[in-house]
Amino acid sequence: MGKRSVGKSRFLLAKLALLIAAFTAMLLLSLKFDNSIVKFASELQNPLLDKFMLVVTYAGSVIVVLFVLTSLFLWHEHKRKWLFPLWMSLLSSFAVVAALKLVFIRVRPYYIGFPTLKVLVQTQGLLASSFPSLHAAVAFAALPILDREFPRLKFFWLVFACLVGFSRVYFSLHYMSDVLAGAFLGYFIGLAAVRLEEGYGYSNIFSVLKKIFGIKK
């Protein structure tokens, strides 16, 4: 390994450590002010803003994000190899968040009196727990791959992901710490998917599997 590679690796590790430290600090700070933040966000509710935020929060669902981004990558033939990493990052985010919801049983803000819309109320099921936010995890999981393949869309998607996260607090569906934890998990799962593709290549894995099972095409 050359000096340049070592230097690059150290830079990436330093950047990663800085991001983790920043996310951790934000998460700990938000835990202290969770109720105040939800109260402030819910006081912004009005019929016009409700409609906009409702569109945003539905747009941040797993199915919508998968459909939109899959269509984007299919449109560009030379970028289709990133479809598998994209799906893996989004589905892995879903699985990790679902598992954590079973561990951290946290009631959603609207359970303790904060206002929400009846159409959004979720009272039972695996995803009823508040911590962490699945919508935030899925939205931020796509960011590293889009940054890698569609850098011009990075800022747009970052704004969208932040709006999705805020919409969950706005409707009293999550605390800010839920959103930050989901964003943290999703982003680093997406980052891991990018590094795996760059380092090993899922297409190479498929080639090996084809040889093992005798698939010619």
BAFI-3210 file (N, C-alpha, C; in Angstrom, 3 decimals, decimal comma, padded with zeros to 6 digits):
// residues 217
n [1|2|3|4|5|6|7|8|9|10|11|12|13|14|15|16|17|18|19|20|21|22|23|24|25|26|27|28|29|30|31|32|33|34|35|36|37|38|39|40|41|42|43|44|45|46|47|48|49|50|51|52|53|54|55|56|57|58|59|60|61|62|63|64|65|66|67|68|69|70|71|72|73|74|75|76|77|78|79|80|81|82|83|84|85|86|87|88|89|90|91|92|93|94|95|96|97|98|99|100|101|102|103|104|105|106|107|108|109|110|111|112|113|114|115|116|117|118|119|120|121|122|123|124|125|126|127|128|129|130|131|132|133|134|135|136|137|138|139|140|141|142|143|144|145|146|147|148|149|150|151|152|153|154|155|156|157|158|159|160|161|162|163|164|165|166|167|168|169|170|171|172|173|174|175|176|177|178|179|180|181|182|183|184|185|186|187|188|189|190|191|192|193|194|195|196|197|198|199|200|201|202|203|204|205|206|207|208|209|210|211|212|213|214|215|216|217]
n.u [000,846|000,694|002,025|000,196|-002,247|-002,384|-002,506|-004,947|-006,699|-006,414|-007,418|-010,097|-010,891|-010,573|-012,464|-014,760|-014,765|-015,152|-017,710|-019,212|-018,798|-020,024|-022,705|-023,315|-023,087|-025,147|-027,325|-027,340|-027,759|-030,263|-031,861|-032,164|-033,764|-036,033|-038,926|-039,465|-038,754|-040,579|-042,941|-042,572|-042,472|-045,002|-046,635|-046,458|-048,236|-050,701|-053,498|-052,582|-049,776|-049,891|-050,835|-048,690|-046,597|-047,691|-047,597|-044,810|-044,079|-045,322|-044,003|-041,547|-041,703|-040,795|-041,495|-042,073|-039,612|-037,930|-039,114|-038,857|-036,029|-035,060|-036,148|-034,721|-032,040|-032,331|-032,863|-030,429|-028,236|-025,498|-025,271|-026,605|-025,503|-025,428|-027,867|-028,318|-026,641|-028,038|-030,640|-029,931|-028,900|-031,174|-033,042|-031,587|-031,433|-034,120|-034,417|-032,588|-033,592|-036,163|-035,462|-034,252|-036,417|-037,785|-036,209|-035,834|-038,431|-040,379|-042,783|-044,730|-044,752|-047,414|-048,880|-048,684|-050,096|-049,384|-050,321|-051,579|-052,326|-055,222|-055,097|-052,487|-051,987|-050,585|-051,108|-050,407|-048,471|-045,269|-043,783|-044,678|-043,305|-041,426|-038,646|-035,823|-036,376|-037,861|-038,474|-036,604|-034,237|-034,368|-034,491|-032,000|-030,261|-030,009|-028,457|-025,469|-025,008|-026,264|-024,710|-022,378|-022,968|-024,799|-024,011|-025,009|-027,559|-027,328|-027,587|-030,292|-031,479|-030,578|-031,874|-034,494|-034,451|-034,007|-036,356|-038,218|-037,515|-038,086|-040,824|-041,814|-041,430|-042,933|-045,560|-045,812|-045,050|-042,580|-039,769|-037,110|-034,676|-035,222|-035,364|-032,764|-031,244|-032,215|-031,437|-028,656|-028,099|-029,108|-027,544|-024,902|-025,183|-025,774|-023,343|-021,612|-022,527|-021,728|-018,917|-018,497|-019,303|-017,438|-015,089|-015,320|-017,338|-020,470|-021,223|-019,101|-019,405|-021,800|-020,901|-019,199|-021,060|-022,623|-020,821|-020,472|-023,009|-023,321|-024,458|-024,819|-025,555]
n.v [-001,194|002,144|005,406|007,349|005,968|005,182|007,688|008,599|006,731|007,310|009,898|009,432|007,895|009,757|011,639|010,081|009,572|012,160|012,728|010,813|011,696|014,218|013,544|012,054|013,982|015,742|014,027|013,440|016,004|016,593|014,763|015,906|018,089|017,135|017,128|019,874|020,581|019,108|020,297|022,942|022,468|021,341|023,478|024,958|023,937|024,184|024,395|024,714|024,242|021,718|020,140|020,250|019,087|016,603|015,461|015,359|013,598|011,227|010,839|010,094|007,431|003,908|002,401|004,359|005,747|003,653|003,058|005,502|005,985|003,606|003,763|005,988|005,046|002,946|004,346|005,322|003,499|002,765|003,045|001,093|-000,949|-000,086|-000,498|-002,808|-002,356|-000,063|-001,027|-002,863|-001,178|000,342|-001,648|-002,907|-000,846|-000,692|-003,211|-003,041|-000,833|-001,801|-003,907|-002,486|-001,059|-002,994|-003,324|-000,782|000,362|002,922|005,345|007,195|010,779|011,794|010,180|011,180|013,463|015,436|017,166|015,588|014,207|012,273|010,414|009,625|008,280|005,579|002,801|000,209|-002,810|-003,774|-001,483|000,482|001,603|004,486|005,014|004,041|006,567|005,306|006,456|008,563|007,078|005,597|007,663|008,955|006,857|006,579|008,698|008,569|006,949|008,363|010,636|009,609|008,739|010,532|013,384|015,971|015,844|015,635|017,776|018,449|016,030|015,875|018,062|017,178|014,822|015,937|017,424|015,348|014,129|016,285|016,532|014,340|015,013|017,325|016,384|015,142|012,491|011,532|012,049|014,482|013,236|010,625|010,942|011,880|009,668|007,731|008,916|008,901|006,096|005,228|006,736|005,788|003,088|003,258|004,378|002,273|000,432|001,675|001,598|-001,170|-001,850|-000,408|-001,579|-004,381|-005,051|-005,818|-006,955|-008,636|-010,517|-011,684|-012,862|-014,865|-016,448|-017,286|-018,954|-020,937|-022,109|-022,878|-021,216|-019,866|-017,478]
n.w [000,000|-000,954|000,015|-000,636|-000,656|002,017|003,232|002,201|003,318|006,037|006,055|005,362|007,556|009,592|008,795|009,015|011,771|012,712|011,722|013,124|015,741|015,588|014,975|017,266|019,290|018,519|018,797|021,565|022,556|021,487|022,835|025,305|024,777|023,537|024,017|024,021|021,415|019,854|020,750|019,834|017,032|016,556|017,116|014,871|013,130|010,613|008,339|005,599|005,670|006,747|004,622|002,805|004,351|004,739|002,193|001,945|004,048|003,254|000,855|001,774|002,415|002,469|000,149|-001,816|-002,017|-002,871|-005,374|-006,821|-006,844|-007,937|-010,508|-011,402|-011,507|-013,325|-015,617|-016,431|-018,040|-017,606|-014,916|-013,629|-012,158|-009,605|-008,533|-006,963|-004,616|-003,769|-003,171|-001,189|000,796|001,496|002,256|004,254|006,083|006,777|008,041|010,211|011,647|012,279|013,979|016,073|017,006|018,359|020,525|021,726|023,063|022,598|023,192|020,851|020,300|020,029|021,640|024,173|024,150|022,244|019,229|016,211|012,921|012,304|010,249|010,196|012,501|014,215|015,916|016,586|015,930|014,430|013,779|015,457|017,564|018,532|018,327|016,395|013,785|010,933|008,452|008,283|008,292|005,873|003,965|004,337|003,872|001,160|000,419|000,356|-001,939|-003,985|-003,844|-004,811|-007,455|-008,607|-008,194|-008,602|-007,707|-005,047|-003,145|-003,426|-002,611|000,007|001,183|000,817|002,409|004,935|005,198|005,236|007,660|009,421|009,001|010,332|012,975|013,051|012,785|015,191|015,288|015,794|017,986|017,915|018,443|017,648|014,892|014,275|015,076|013,282|010,845|011,157|011,305|008,787|006,956|007,406|006,854|004,135|003,315|003,888|001,995|-000,379|-000,076|-000,080|-002,652|-004,167|-003,266|-003,598|-005,410|-006,384|-008,742|-009,366|-007,361|-008,174|-010,537|-009,595|-008,209|-010,363|-011,700|-009,768|-009,628|-012,203|-014,147|-017,270|-018,498]
ca.u [000,000|001,514|001,797|-001,029|-003,378|-002,418|-002,984|-006,372|-007,410|-006,418|-008,333|-011,460|-011,158|-010,732|-013,754|-015,786|-014,768|-015,738|-019,146|-019,786|-018,778|-021,032|-024,024|-023,499|-023,322|-026,486|-028,298|-027,384|-028,353|-031,689|-032,545|-032,459|-034,780|-037,010|-040,293|-039,532|-038,684|-041,871|-043,924|-042,343|-042,852|-046,454|-047,289|-046,406|-049,262|-051,829|-054,030|-051,766|-048,508|-050,220|-050,925|-047,328|-045,853|-048,282|-046,991|-043,401|-043,932|-045,672|-042,937|-040,400|-041,938|-039,855|-041,935|-041,927|-038,178|-037,425|-039,630|-038,277|-034,590|-034,859|-036,428|-033,617|-030,859|-032,642|-032,849|-029,027|-027,803|-024,177|-025,336|-027,497|-024,805|-025,643|-029,212|-028,250|-026,219|-029,109|-031,669|-029,372|-028,798|-032,516|-033,648|-030,816|-031,891|-035,432|-034,230|-031,909|-034,530|-037,209|-034,878|-034,045|-037,728|-038,159|-035,354|-036,135|-039,870|-040,602|-044,078|-044,658|-045,166|-048,851|-049,457|-048,691|-050,903|-049,015|-051,291|-051,206|-053,473|-055,736|-054,698|-051,109|-051,873|-050,218|-051,222|-049,963|-047,579|-043,827|-043,207|-045,380|-042,341|-040,955|-037,190|-035,526|-037,295|-037,630|-038,497|-035,311|-033,201|-034,471|-034,146|-030,562|-029,504|-029,773|-027,602|-024,101|-024,997|-026,574|-023,523|-021,365|-023,364|-025,555|-023,613|-025,838|-028,804|-027,009|-028,161|-031,748|-031,879|-030,308|-032,989|-035,665|-034,295|-034,205|-037,789|-038,889|-037,281|-038,819|-042,263|-042,148|-041,507|-044,033|-046,823|-045,707|-044,857|-041,253|-038,946|-035,954|-033,646|-035,589|-035,006|-031,305|-030,748|-032,537|-030,570|-027,309|-028,043|-029,301|-026,404|-023,720|-025,484|-025,566|-021,905|-021,024|-022,887|-020,851|-017,558|-018,494|-019,358|-016,158|-014,000|-015,493|-018,196|-021,517|-021,250|-018,130|-020,019|-022,754|-020,138|-018,752|-022,236|-023,015|-019,894|-020,742|-024,264|-023,291|-025,324|-024,013|-025,969]
ca.v [000,000|003,333|006,484|008,056|005,161|005,280|009,031|008,665|005,931|008,073|011,029|008,905|007,502|010,997|012,199|009,223|009,820|013,488|012,600|010,067|012,591|015,263|012,929|011,679|015,219|016,218|013,097|013,655|017,320|016,540|014,003|016,834|019,068|016,465|017,612|021,287|020,644|018,640|021,342|024,049|022,047|021,137|024,793|025,494|023,276|024,931|023,605|024,778|023,550|020,307|019,470|020,117|018,134|015,282|014,981|015,060|012,411|010,059|010,674|009,485|006,027|002,962|002,006|005,500|005,988|002,554|003,192|006,687|005,836|002,503|004,312|006,889|004,265|002,175|005,271|005,452|002,107|002,530|003,157|000,058|-001,824|000,458|-000,830|-003,772|-001,654|000,836|-001,830|-003,436|-000,133|000,705|-002,777|-003,103|000,204|-001,134|-004,336|-002,572|000,016|-002,671|-004,630|-001,539|-000,701|-004,047|-003,158|000,515|000,616|004,326|005,803|008,361|012,009|012,051|009,389|011,948|014,666|016,353|017,032|014,951|013,944|010,925|009,534|009,202|007,577|004,165|002,391|-001,154|-003,366|-003,757|-000,152|001,447|002,261|005,755|005,091|005,283|006,882|004,550|007,386|009,256|006,099|005,278|008,859|009,230|005,707|006,771|009,870|008,267|006,411|009,486|011,494|008,922|008,584|011,704|014,465|017,169|015,654|015,460|018,846|018,285|014,879|016,219|018,914|016,303|013,946|016,766|017,733|014,118|014,014|017,331|016,256|013,352|015,765|018,279|015,687|014,479|011,058|011,206|013,071|014,816|012,216|009,486|011,308|011,923|008,291|007,099|009,505|008,394|004,692|005,126|007,289|004,931|001,860|003,620|004,564|000,931|-000,164|002,289|001,075|-002,575|-001,878|000,082|-002,476|-005,763|-005,074|-006,824|-007,650|-009,723|-011,542|-012,387|-013,679|-016,051|-017,278|-017,897|-020,054|-021,996|-022,783|-023,263|-020,363|-019,320|-016,110]
ca.w [000,000|-001,076|000,969|-001,014|-000,200|003,476|003,548|001,872|004,314|007,288|005,878|005,416|008,942|010,361|008,390|009,600|013,219|012,912|011,485|014,244|016,906|015,379|015,106|018,669|020,047|018,165|019,364|023,011|022,791|021,157|023,886|026,398|024,376|022,672|024,207|023,613|019,951|019,336|021,074|018,900|015,679|016,483|017,144|013,507|012,321|010,059|007,223|004,389|005,921|006,970|003,322|002,272|005,161|004,522|000,946|002,231|004,893|002,443|-000,142|002,436|002,756|001,853|-001,192|-002,729|-002,230|-003,701|-006,737|-007,470|-007,066|-008,881|-011,837|-011,745|-011,872|-014,530|-016,744|-016,836|-018,166|-017,038|-013,457|-013,117|-011,206|-008,272|-008,061|-005,866|-003,398|-003,345|-002,521|000,030|001,823|001,944|002,961|005,491|006,998|007,265|008,963|011,430|012,385|012,822|015,115|017,174|017,552|019,303|021,712|022,345|022,981|022,971|022,682|019,977|020,995|020,060|022,721|025,421|024,005|021,164|018,131|014,950|012,055|012,540|009,160|010,429|013,780|014,120|017,313|016,830|014,917|014,645|013,606|016,291|018,449|017,970|018,153|015,662|012,687|009,701|007,319|008,235|007,939|004,447|003,186|004,430|003,366|-000,276|000,187|-000,095|-003,302|-004,875|-003,828|-005,635|-008,855|-009,070|-007,276|-008,783|-006,972|-003,626|-002,328|-003,476|-001,794|001,402|001,606|000,891|003,570|006,129|005,263|005,670|009,094|010,136|008,907|011,359|014,237|012,863|013,041|016,505|015,100|016,313|018,617|017,089|018,652|016,794|013,517|014,170|015,152|012,006|009,820|011,436|010,896|007,348|006,223|007,502|006,116|002,733|003,118|003,859|000,708|-001,382|000,108|-000,498|-004,120|-004,681|-002,889|-004,043|-006,593|-006,328|-010,032|-009,255|-006,521|-009,016|-011,484|-008,859|-007,952|-011,630|-011,961|-008,796|-009,961|-013,606|-014,960|-018,361|-018,837]
c.u [000,886|001,156|000,495|-002,261|-003,531|-002,970|-004,473|-007,195|-007,508|-007,374|-009,785|-011,845|-011,382|-012,083|-014,897|-015,907|-015,416|-017,254|-019,835|-019,866|-019,860|-022,440|-024,320|-023,815|-024,729|-027,562|-028,454|-028,043|-029,860|-032,480|-032,979|-033,623|-035,884|-038,418|-040,458|-039,542|-040,000|-042,947|-043,798|-042,826|-044,361|-047,216|-047,265|-047,529|-050,361|-052,275|-053,151|-050,464|-048,734|-050,239|-049,544|-046,548|-046,394|-047,725|-045,547|-043,263|-044,319|-044,599|-041,710|-040,592|-040,994|-040,224|-041,719|-040,458|-037,574|-037,848|-038,947|-036,806|-034,276|-035,092|-035,288|-032,397|-031,103|-032,571|-031,439|-028,395|-026,469|-024,144|-026,155|-026,828|-024,998|-027,037|-029,176|-027,736|-027,300|-030,182|-031,172|-029,289|-030,172|-033,162|-032,907|-031,213|-033,232|-035,269|-033,611|-032,857|-035,629|-036,704|-034,710|-035,362|-038,219|-037,383|-035,713|-037,619|-040,138|-041,911|-043,887|-045,208|-046,676|-049,549|-049,547|-049,318|-050,515|-049,929|-050,716|-052,455|-053,920|-055,262|-053,293|-050,938|-051,620|-050,141|-050,700|-049,032|-046,121|-043,253|-043,881|-044,445|-041,734|-039,477|-036,645|-036,519|-036,927|-037,584|-037,161|-034,203|-033,198|-034,046|-032,640|-029,711|-029,159|-028,744|-026,181|-024,025|-025,320|-025,395|-022,446|-021,712|-024,118|-025,247|-024,457|-027,154|-028,586|-027,696|-029,680|-032,188|-031,635|-031,427|-034,250|-035,613|-034,521|-035,677|-038,593|-038,740|-038,069|-040,320|-042,708|-042,259|-042,705|-045,378|-046,813|-045,625|-043,522|-040,701|-037,761|-034,838|-033,942|-035,124|-033,491|-030,708|-031,015|-031,652|-029,144|-027,163|-028,124|-028,100|-025,210|-023,942|-025,298|-024,100|-021,191|-021,313|-022,013|-019,448|-017,460|-018,509|-018,030|-015,027|-014,091|-016,338|-019,212|-021,598|-020,262|-018,676|-020,999|-022,041|-019,671|-019,918|-022,712|-022,131|-020,176|-021,967|-024,378|-024,220|-024,475|-024,355|-026,309]
c.v [001,250|004,389|007,222|007,309|005,232|006,635|009,180|007,913|006,676|009,254|010,571|008,504|008,725|011,647|011,411|009,469|011,162|013,453|011,889|010,944|013,663|014,715|012,585|012,899|015,761|015,342|013,323|014,989|017,293|015,772|014,916|017,754|018,453|017,033|019,057|021,425|020,202|019,694|022,508|023,680|021,908|022,455|025,477|024,945|024,250|024,187|023,583|023,999|022,061|019,536|019,235|019,045|016,712|014,653|014,556|013,763|011,141|009,785|010,002|008,039|005,119|002,676|003,134|005,756|004,910|002,726|004,342|006,470|004,682|002,984|005,205|006,107|003,416|003,055|005,439|004,059|001,843|002,657|002,035|-000,887|-001,344|000,167|-001,779|-003,125|-000,720|000,072|-002,402|-002,394|000,237|-000,415|-003,093|-002,065|-000,174|-002,215|-003,890|-001,733|-000,824|-003,426|-003,710|-001,111|-001,748|-003,927|-001,880|000,833|002,026|004,814|007,062|009,596|012,215|011,232|010,179|013,331|015,652|016,117|016,341|014,819|012,502|009,936|008,976|008,374|006,095|003,624|000,992|-001,611|-003,158|-002,351|000,911|002,198|003,476|005,752|003,846|005,481|006,115|005,477|008,108|008,313|005,814|006,474|009,106|008,064|005,869|007,854|009,525|007,757|007,505|010,447|010,926|008,955|009,780|012,897|015,731|017,074|015,607|016,511|018,725|017,166|015,151|017,087|018,076|015,432|014,715|017,137|016,527|013,958|015,038|017,072|015,258|014,013|016,714|017,643|014,914|012,962|010,596|012,381|013,350|013,784|010,956|009,722|011,300|010,524|007,550|007,601|008,987|006,952|004,556|005,597|006,342|003,550|002,108|003,786|003,217|000,235|000,381|001,710|-000,384|-002,693|-001,445|-000,904|-003,864|-005,874|-006,192|-007,601|-008,811|-010,866|-012,362|-013,300|-014,971|-016,999|-017,978|-019,090|-021,235|-022,800|-023,131|-022,482|-019,682|-017,879|-015,342]
c.w [000,000|-000,055|000,669|-000,515|001,311|003,910|003,298|002,904|005,643|007,220|005,993|006,832|009,826|010,066|009,020|011,103|013,547|012,740|012,646|015,489|016,799|015,567|016,562|019,526|019,785|018,794|020,864|023,358|022,548|022,215|025,032|026,060|023,511|022,798|023,746|022,093|019,332|019,583|020,096|017,498|015,544|016,506|015,780|012,633|011,907|008,806|005,977|004,559|006,170|005,654|002,729|003,028|005,005|003,251|001,190|003,009|004,153|001,390|000,459|002,826|001,970|000,406|-002,196|-003,044|-003,118|-005,155|-007,474|-007,805|-008,009|-010,307|-012,311|-012,219|-013,118|-015,774|-017,301|-016,848|-017,478|-015,518|-012,826|-012,127|-009,768|-007,730|-006,869|-004,575|-002,850|-002,579|-001,205|001,144|002,374|002,751|004,257|006,533|007,611|008,325|010,287|012,286|013,028|014,048|016,326|017,811|018,548|020,608|022,470|022,158|023,508|022,365|021,845|020,704|021,073|021,146|024,022|025,226|022,927|019,958|016,900|014,090|012,257|011,482|009,378|011,696|013,551|015,543|017,592|015,724|015,248|014,640|014,468|017,221|017,756|017,585|017,469|014,518|011,419|008,489|007,167|007,797|006,444|003,593|003,184|003,933|001,891|-000,566|-000,270|-001,531|-004,310|-004,955|-004,745|-007,120|-009,436|-008,168|-007,409|-008,010|-005,468|-002,754|-002,279|-002,542|-000,310|001,966|001,783|002,144|004,871|006,303|005,724|007,181|009,895|010,115|009,969|012,741|014,201|013,202|014,359|016,389|015,668|017,100|017,703|017,247|017,844|015,361|013,327|014,216|013,846|010,884|009,948|010,933|009,381|006,560|006,257|006,887|004,620|002,402|003,040|002,531|-000,416|-001,289|-000,331|-002,016|-004,716|-004,407|-003,476|-005,305|-006,512|-007,628|-010,033|-008,414|-007,334|-010,008|-010,831|-008,613|-009,220|-011,959|-011,040|-009,195|-011,444|-014,497|-016,023|-018,685|-017,589]
res [m|g|k|r|s|v|g|k|s|r|f|l|l|a|k|l|a|l|l|i|a|a|f|t|a|m|l|l|l|s|l|k|f|d|n|s|i|v|k|f|a|s|e|l|q|n|p|l|l|d|k|f|m|l|v|v|t|y|a|g|s|v|i|v|v|l|f|v|l|t|s|l|f|l|w|h|e|h|k|r|k|w|l|f|p|l|w|m|s|l|l|s|s|f|a|v|v|a|a|l|k|l|v|f|i|r|v|r|p|y|y|i|g|f|p|t|l|k|v|l|v|q|t|q|g|l|l|a|s|s|f|p|s|l|h|a|a|v|a|f|a|a|l|p|i|l|d|r|e|f|p|r|l|k|f|f|w|l|v|f|a|c|l|v|g|f|s|r|v|y|f|s|l|h|y|m|s|d|v|l|a|g|a|f|l|g|y|f|i|g|l|a|a|v|r|l|e|e|g|y|g|y|s|n|i|f|s|v|l|k|k|i|f|g|i|k|k]
***
